[in-house]
Amino acid sequence: MSTNGQVAILGAGVMGETLLSGLLRAGRRPDELLITERREERATELRERYGVDVVTNIEAAAKADTLVLVVKPQDMGELLAEISPAIRPTQTIVSLAAGITTTFVESRLPEGVAVVRVMPNTPALVDEGMAAISRGAHCDESHLVLAEGLLAATGKVIRVPEKQQDAVTAISGSGPAYIFFVVESMIEAGVHMGLPRSTATELVVQTVVGSAKLLRETGEHPVVLRERVTSPGGTTAAAVRELEDHKVRAAFLSAIEAARNRSRALAAE
């Protein structure tokens, strides 16, 4: 199976457009890509911005070698019913819908079609995404390599067993929102203590970016890095004690478990 065939992205929302722009930046030619969008105004915008063909879902299913399904979980059943008559056994289906299992997709398509499940996240917008991929019943190594090649255009890719995808959704899929929540809280604290909002924002954003880079580039455990900032009896120790007293660690665990449980529930709706 060639990785140079035509790729169709079904769904031109934020993640669909992010993947499209990432593939173009990574060297894909516009004539190798298709995207679907029902609204004519939005379709015109996509054509003008990226130089790609904007087609219907059925046209995409008939033309492309690889279909990337980027729709909301509740819309997946309707989309699969629409495209199923045009699907061929030689095609690869890559699904980016949270909570939707490969079995769900396979059961609504012709027998034998390879389905790869993906959980991406929004930092893909700046080519720092984290995507986890899982194989369906009819996948082989070549299908996984194909999916990795597509997702690598917007960040990192790892392989996980499908049974871990709900946990992945809770950690990295929803994860950016937790980070933004912490950032928002830190900025508000700065404003409360008398800093101008712009100053507080710059301080917090650069601290988060720098801390993430330190984690990635040193490879050290976060506990080690945290302890280096935490002098005995100092300011950081006082702050960390407050976080522990307010059970912030336990709150994160409960929140992430709630996200995992919601991911599981989405598949049953």
N, C-alpha and C positions, 0 to 999 in steps of 0.2 A: 504494500500500500504506500503510495507516494504521499509525502507531506506537502507537495507543491500543487495539489489540486485546489479547486475553488472552495472557499470557506464562506458560508452564509451565517450572519448573525441575526437571529430572529428576536427582535425587540430592540428598539433604539432609545431606551431609557439611559440613565446615567452609566450603568455598568456596560451596557451594549456599546454605547459611544466610546467609553473608556477603552474597551477592548479593541474596537475598530481603530482608534487613533494610535493605540500602542502598537498594533500590528503594522500599521503604515510606517511609524517611526522605526520599527525593527527591520524594515526593508521589504515588506510585502507590497506588491504593485496594486494599485486601485482595481485593475481588471481581474485580480485574483480574489476580490472580496465583494460580497453582497450584503445588504442590510435591509431589514423589513421595517416599514412604518406606514400606518394607515392614514395618518393626517397629512394632507398634501403640503401644507405650509412647512411642517417639520421635515418632510421628505425633500422638499426643494432646498431647505437649509443644509441638510446632510449632503446632497449632491454637490452643492456649491462649495461647501467647506472641505470635503474630502475627495471629490471626484469619483465617487463610487456609484454603482447602480443601486437604486432603491426599488425593491420589488415587493410583490405580495408573498405571503408565507408559502403558498402553493408553488409559486415560481421558484422560490428559494429551494424548496424541497426537491423540485424536479431538476434543478441545475447543479447544485453544489455537491461536492464530495463529502464535506464535513458541515454539519449543522450545529451551531452553538445556540442553545435555547436560553434566552435571557429574559424570562418573564416572571411575574409574581407567582408564588406557589399555587394560589387559588385559580390562576389562569392556565395552568399547565395542562389539565385534562382537556380543556376546550381546544388548545393549540394542537395537542397530539391528535385529537379526533380530526382536526382540519387537515393536517399534513400527512397523516398515515397512508392515504391512498397513493401518495406520490413517493413514498419511501422505498428505497432499494436495499437489499441485504448487504451490498458493498459499502454503504455509507457508514459514517461514524457520527453518533449523536453525543454531543457534549452538553450536559445540563447544569446550569448555574442556579437552579431554584432551591432555596433553603427548604430542608425537610423532605424533599421529594426523592424517593428511593429509585435506584436503577430498576428494581422490579416493577414499580409503578409505571415507569416509562416503557420498559420492554413489553409489558402486558398490553400496551395500547398501540404497538407498532408491529409490523410483520416479523415473523419468527426469525431469529438469528442476527438481528441488527445489534451492532456493538454500541453500548451506552457507557459513557464515562461521567461520573458525578463529580461536580466541582463545588467547593465552597470558597469563593473569593472574598476580598474585602475592599473597602473604598480607598485605601492608600494606593491602590492601582492607578488612581487618577494622576499620581505623581511618580509612577513607575516604582513604587515601594510596596506593592501589594503582597499579600500572603495568600496563596491558593493551595488548598488540599484537594487531591484527586483520588478517586476510588474506582476500581474496575467493576463493570457489570458482568453478567453471566457469560457474555459472548466476546469479551475483550481479550486481546492478547497483548504482548509487549508493544507491538507497533502502534496500537491504539493509544496506549498510555504515553508513549513517546510523542505521538502526534498532539495529544492534549497538553503535555508539558511544553511543547514548542509554542503552542498558542498562548498559554498563560504566562510563559516566561517573558513575553513581550511587555508585561506590566508589573513584574516583580519576581518573587521567589515562589517555587512550587515544591510541595512535598507529596509523597504517596502515603495514604493511610487506609486501613481496612474500612469498609463502608460502615461497620458497626460503630466506628469512632466519629462519624461525621457530625452527629448531633453535638458532641462535645467540642469538635472543631468550630462548629457554628457559634457556640456559646463563648469560645475563647477568642478566636481571631475574626470570625464573621461579625459578631457584635462588638468585639473588643475595642475598635476605635471609639465607639460611643462612651465606653467607660473612661478612656483616656481623656476625651474631651470634657467629660463630667468633672474629672479631677482638675483639669486645666481651668475650667470655668470657676470651680470652687476656690482655687488658689488666686485667681485674678480678683474675685470678689473679696477675698481676705485682704489682698493688697490695697484695694480701694477703701475697705473698711478702716485700714490702718493709716489712711491719708495719702497714699500714692495716687498720682493721676492714672486713669484707666489705661492710657496708652503706655505709660511706663510699666505698670503692673503686667500688662499683656506681653510686652517685649521681654521682660524678665522671665515670665513663666514659660512662654513658648520656646525661648532659646534654652532654658534649663531642661525642658522636656526633650528637645532635639539633641542637645549635648549629652544628656543622660542615656538616651537610646543609643547614640553612637558609641558612647563609652562601653555600654553593655555588649554591643555587637563586635566592636574592634578589639576589646581586651579578652572577650570570652570568659570573663570571670563571673562567679556566682553573684547574683544580686545582693545576697547577704554580705558578702565580702566588701562589695562596693559601698553598701549602706553603712557598714561599720567604720569604713575609712572616713566617712563624713561625720560620724557620731562620736564626738569626744566625751569622755566621762564627765557627767555633770554639766554638759554644755547645752547650747540652744537646741541642737537637733535631738538630743536625748530627751529634752523636755517635750518637744513636739511629738516624737515617736511614742512616748508614754501616753500622751493624750489620745493618739490614734489607737493604741492598744486598749486603753480604758473604754473607748467608745466602740470597741469590737469591730473596727474597720475591716480587719482580715476576715472575720466571720461573715460580715456583710457582703464582701466580695464573693465568698464561697456561695452564699445563699443566692446572690444575684445571678451568678454564672450557672448554678444549677437550675434556676428558674428559666434562664434562656435555653438551656439544653432541653428541659421539659417542654417548652413551647415549640422547639424545633421538632420534637417527636410528635407533638399534637398536630402540627401543620400537615404532616403526611397523612393523617387520618381524616382531615376535613374535606 
